[in-house]
Amino acid sequence: MEIKEAILRFLEYCELDKYLSIKTVKMYAYYLNFFKKWLLMSSKVETFQVNKIDDNIVRNFRLYLSHEYKNPDKGALKRQTQNYFLVALRSFLRYLVRQRVQSLSPDMVELGKNRDRIVKFLSPEELKRLFEIVDPKDEIGLRDRTILEVLFSTGLRVSELVALNRDQANIQSGEFGVVGKGGKGRVVFLSKHAKEWLSLYLTKRSDPYRPLFIRYSGPKGDEGLTDERLRLSARSIERMIDKYRKKAGITLRIGPHILRHSMATDLLQHGADLRSVQEMLGHKNIATTQIYTHVTNFGLKQIHEKFHSGNK
């Protein structure tokens, strides 16, 4: 089978049979078409049969990603980014095996070892400064403070937050379901503070629009606005958080995801077990959640304080 046709069939399989999100399918398409372009260029051919892909080709591709390719905007690829290409290639080869197409075994595609990931999060003092710098006296300030409270309480990804509608957020029970990465559903929870702010924000809303968080700038309501045109975007929330972190004097560059990290860290610091935090964050593997243990092991700190001679 020719590689162009094989990639097309794989992408159709991802969308129609595996029900992957459009965003995930697009990323697979990007990584695999990048590989196809490199393969045709390095082989100096116009077509290539997938049964000719061997471990030497994969190794040369890894070397190209590691030593030669430079992203026009970001430069050399980080090890984690290189692995994204290899994960896509491995999934593609696994599909070919499942379809009984002669090809290289996906087990021959090894991922590069990543360095331990350093998780950035806000301390309780920084969270307090960030929240309190927001002036909730007008509709924009009230919305922004509510967004910060909900992100920290639920650990939602910003894409999940902006997709919410008003009828999804059950303030009375303080919990509601969301569908995250890979179509994986989970339940998230509103803290006491988050429920209070969300209730106040929705009480002040007099518009008929469905999105939980809406914008207050741009075209007005008499210009044919729809729910989706009025829905607040992820980029708007990123800019909003950056604005308030500067006002709060927080030098660390942060975005919405740092509130997700801060929520997980806060839970673990106060005694939550790793498996429960995994469920609340919607991580497929607990190994992903374990990155937070590097910053929350206060037991080790107490042992150091008690026994190290420098503390005597």
Buried (B, 14 or more C-beta within 10 A) or exposed (E): BEBBEBBEBBBEBBBEEEEBBEEBBEBBBEBBBBBBEBBBEEEEEEEBEBEBBEEEBBEEBBEBBEEEBEEEEEEEBEEEEBBBBBBBBBBBBBBBBEEEBEBBEBEEBEBEEEEEEEBBBBEEEBBEBBBEBBEBEEBBEBBBBBBBBBBBBBBBBBBBBBBBEBEEBEBEEBEBEBEBBEEEEBEBBBBEEBBBBBBEBEEEBEEEBBBBBBBEEEEEEEEEBEEEBBBBEBEBBBEBBBEBBEEBEBEEEBBBBBBBBBBBBBBBBEEBEBEEBBEBBBBEEEEEBEBBEEBBEEEEEEEEEEEEEEEE
